[in-house]
Amino acid sequence: MSKLSNTITASLQDKYGWLIKRLLKFGLVGASGFLVDMGVYTLLSLALGIPHLVARGSSYWVSASWNWFWNRNFTFSSVEKTKKLPQWGKYLGMCIISFVPNWGTYYLLTTWIPFFSDYKQLALIAGVGLGMLFNFTIASLFVFSSKKDAVMAGEH
């Protein structure tokens, strides 16, 4: 059984190792983007006194641009480079979709659950987690896709 398990593991690593590495890089970029998001949100809302919903919306777009830059140059660095502005536009288009569950979760939690009204950063974390669930797939398929990825995934 151990030999079979090792064979299966090795086979999966051979076939999907590149995808696992890319997912880990995406997670690192996302974590750095989260820090940017939280930092900008905190600066705008707490330091500058901007209303929390406006600060939340603004911090999201700053971190989305940060994430696009690092995903382009780190996570998907092996993918053929396309023109920056159209790709950034596609990435922000993806972010519009993920903004709905991200900001919507934040809004619902801070509006309807008193605990999150007092601890807004925790609502921000919940929103980021929900929005991030499908970002990797959308980014991989539509923003940073390449023929090389299709071959690596076994699609000819």
NUGU-59189 format. One record per residue (C-alpha): z, y, x. Coordinates in pm, 1 decimal, decimal comma. Layout:
residues N
+----------+----------+----------+
!        w !        v !        u !
+----------+----------+----------+
!        Z !        Y !        X !
...
+----------+----------+----------+
***
This chain:
residues 156
+----------+----------+----------+
!        w !        v !        u !
+----------+----------+----------+
!      0,0 !      0,0 !      0,0 !
!     80,4 !    237,5 !    284,9 !
!   -256,9 !    176,8 !    445,7 !
!   -433,5 !    248,0 !    114,5 !
!   -226,2 !    562,6 !     69,9 !
!   -319,4 !    681,9 !    419,4 !
!   -685,9 !    609,4 !    354,0 !
!   -680,2 !    803,2 !     26,7 !
!   -499,0 !   1094,0 !    189,9 !
!   -744,8 !   1104,4 !    480,0 !
!  -1038,6 !   1089,2 !    238,7 !
!   -902,0 !   1375,8 !     30,5 !
!   -838,3 !   1583,2 !    343,6 !
!  -1193,3 !   1521,1 !    463,5 !
!  -1341,8 !   1616,1 !    129,5 !
!  -1109,7 !   1897,4 !     18,8 !
!   -931,9 !   2016,6 !    334,1 !
!  -1140,3 !   2334,3 !    343,5 !
!  -1040,1 !   2410,0 !    -16,0 !
!   -670,3 !   2359,2 !     55,2 !
!   -690,3 !   2589,7 !    359,0 !
!   -870,0 !   2851,0 !    153,2 !
!   -612,3 !   2826,1 !   -125,0 !
!   -333,1 !   2876,9 !    128,8 !
!   -509,7 !   3183,3 !    270,2 !
!   -559,3 !   3314,5 !    -83,1 !
!   -185,8 !   3270,2 !   -139,1 !
!   -103,3 !   3463,3 !    178,0 !
!   -331,3 !   3747,9 !     74,8 !
!   -178,6 !   3738,7 !   -273,2 !
!    170,4 !   3756,5 !   -127,3 !
!     77,0 !   4059,6 !     82,4 !
!    -86,6 !   4213,4 !   -224,4 !
!    231,6 !   4150,4 !   -418,6 !
!    426,1 !   4347,2 !   -157,5 !
!    174,7 !   4631,1 !   -184,6 !
!    194,2 !   4612,4 !   -564,6 !
!    574,6 !   4619,1 !   -567,1 !
!    588,4 !   4892,7 !   -301,6 !
!    345,5 !   5121,8 !   -481,6 !
!    514,3 !   5053,3 !   -816,6 !
!    856,9 !   5132,4 !   -672,2 !
!    731,2 !   5444,8 !   -497,6 !
!    560,5 !   5576,3 !   -809,7 !
!    827,2 !   5485,6 !  -1064,1 !
!   1154,2 !   5523,3 !   -877,1 !
!   1075,2 !   5773,4 !   -602,2 !
!    826,5 !   5994,0 !   -785,8 !
!    953,9 !   5945,9 !  -1142,4 !
!    619,0 !   5843,8 !  -1290,1 !
!    664,9 !   5650,9 !  -1619,6 !
!    695,8 !   5280,3 !  -1545,6 !
!    391,2 !   5169,9 !  -1748,4 !
!    164,5 !   5418,9 !  -1567,3 !
!    319,4 !   5323,4 !  -1233,2 !
!    261,6 !   4955,0 !  -1314,0 !
!   -103,3 !   5009,5 !  -1401,7 !
!   -164,0 !   5219,7 !  -1090,4 !
!      7,3 !   4979,5 !   -852,5 !
!   -201,2 !   4693,0 !   -988,9 !
!   -531,9 !   4857,7 !   -895,6 !
!   -411,8 !   4955,2 !   -548,8 !
!   -307,2 !   4597,3 !   -478,9 !
!   -631,3 !   4460,3 !   -629,6 !
!   -833,3 !   4665,4 !   -380,7 !
!   -604,7 !   4551,6 !    -97,2 !
!   -652,8 !   4189,1 !   -201,3 !
!  -1032,0 !   4223,0 !   -220,6 !
!  -1045,4 !   4359,7 !    134,2 !
!   -831,4 !   4081,6 !    279,7 !
!   -991,0 !   3803,5 !     74,5 !
!  -1333,4 !   3922,3 !    192,7 !
!  -1227,5 !   3935,3 !    557,6 !
!   -972,5 !   3652,9 !    578,4 !
!   -974,6 !   3403,5 !    290,5 !
!  -1350,2 !   3391,2 !    241,5 !
!  -1450,0 !   3500,9 !    592,2 !
!  -1684,4 !   3202,4 !    629,4 !
!  -1879,2 !   3300,0 !    318,4 !
!  -2197,6 !   3498,3 !    364,7 !
!  -2118,7 !   3868,3 !    348,5 !
!  -2273,5 !   4059,4 !     62,0 !
!  -2282,8 !   4433,4 !     13,7 !
!  -1929,6 !   4565,8 !     -9,7 !
!  -1955,5 !   4793,9 !   -312,3 !
!  -2115,3 !   4539,8 !   -550,1 !
!  -1873,8 !   4270,5 !   -433,4 !
!  -1575,9 !   4502,0 !   -474,4 !
!  -1705,5 !   4580,5 !   -824,2 !
!  -1723,1 !   4210,2 !   -907,3 !
!  -1372,9 !   4162,1 !   -770,9 !
!  -1238,0 !   4450,5 !   -978,2 !
!  -1422,1 !   4304,2 !  -1278,0 !
!  -1230,2 !   3983,0 !  -1219,9 !
!   -914,1 !   4190,4 !  -1193,8 !
!   -985,3 !   4350,7 !  -1531,7 !
!   -969,0 !   4002,1 !  -1680,0 !
!   -652,2 !   3910,8 !  -1491,5 !
!   -503,7 !   4252,7 !  -1566,3 !
!   -468,2 !   4155,5 !  -1933,5 !
!   -220,9 !   3868,8 !  -1885,6 !
!    -63,1 !   4041,1 !  -1583,0 !
!      8,1 !   4379,3 !  -1739,6 !
!     39,3 !   4230,4 !  -2088,7 !
!    318,8 !   4001,1 !  -1976,3 !
!    490,8 !   4292,8 !  -1805,5 !
!    452,0 !   4510,2 !  -2116,1 !
!    574,0 !   4245,3 !  -2359,1 !
!    873,9 !   4151,3 !  -2145,3 !
!    984,6 !   4510,9 !  -2077,9 !
!    925,8 !   4616,4 !  -2437,4 !
!   1075,3 !   4324,9 !  -2629,4 !
!   1332,5 !   4160,3 !  -2403,2 !
!   1625,8 !   4383,9 !  -2306,1 !
!   1696,6 !   4192,3 !  -1985,3 !
!   1352,8 !   4283,5 !  -1849,1 !
!   1396,0 !   4640,4 !  -1962,3 !
!   1679,5 !   4659,1 !  -1709,9 !
!   1507,3 !   4445,8 !  -1443,0 !
!   1145,2 !   4556,8 !  -1457,8 !
!   1056,1 !   4412,9 !  -1117,1 !
!   1124,2 !   4063,3 !  -1253,6 !
!    880,0 !   4131,5 !  -1537,7 !
!    629,3 !   4243,4 !  -1274,5 !
!    675,2 !   3910,7 !  -1091,6 !
!    616,8 !   3715,1 !  -1413,2 !
!    299,1 !   3910,9 !  -1483,9 !
!    167,1 !   3864,7 !  -1132,4 !
!    227,0 !   3489,2 !  -1153,9 !
!     43,5 !   3456,4 !  -1481,0 !
!   -251,5 !   3669,5 !  -1369,4 !
!   -283,5 !   3481,4 !  -1041,8 !
!   -325,1 !   3140,7 !  -1206,4 !
!   -696,1 !   3179,5 !  -1254,5 !
!   -784,7 !   3446,4 !   -993,2 !
!   -852,9 !   3192,5 !   -718,9 !
!  -1100,6 !   3002,5 !   -932,7 !
!  -1279,8 !   3315,1 !  -1053,2 !
!  -1292,5 !   3458,7 !   -701,2 !
!  -1423,8 !   3131,0 !   -560,9 !
!  -1689,8 !   3082,2 !   -825,6 !
!  -1814,2 !   3434,6 !   -892,4 !
!  -1705,3 !   3683,6 !   -627,8 !
!  -1712,0 !   3502,6 !   -293,8 !
!  -1933,4 !   3205,6 !   -379,1 !
!  -2195,3 !   3071,3 !   -143,2 !
!  -2435,5 !   2780,1 !   -109,5 !
!  -2215,5 !   2648,8 !    171,4 !
!  -1922,7 !   2617,7 !    -71,7 !
!  -2136,0 !   2419,6 !   -315,3 !
!  -2233,0 !   2177,9 !    -37,5 !
!  -1870,2 !   2148,3 !     80,6 !
!  -1762,8 !   2069,8 !   -274,7 !
!  -2026,3 !   1798,0 !   -302,1 !
!  -2257,7 !   1988,9 !   -537,1 !
!  -2617,8 !   1967,7 !   -419,5 !
+----------+----------+----------+
***
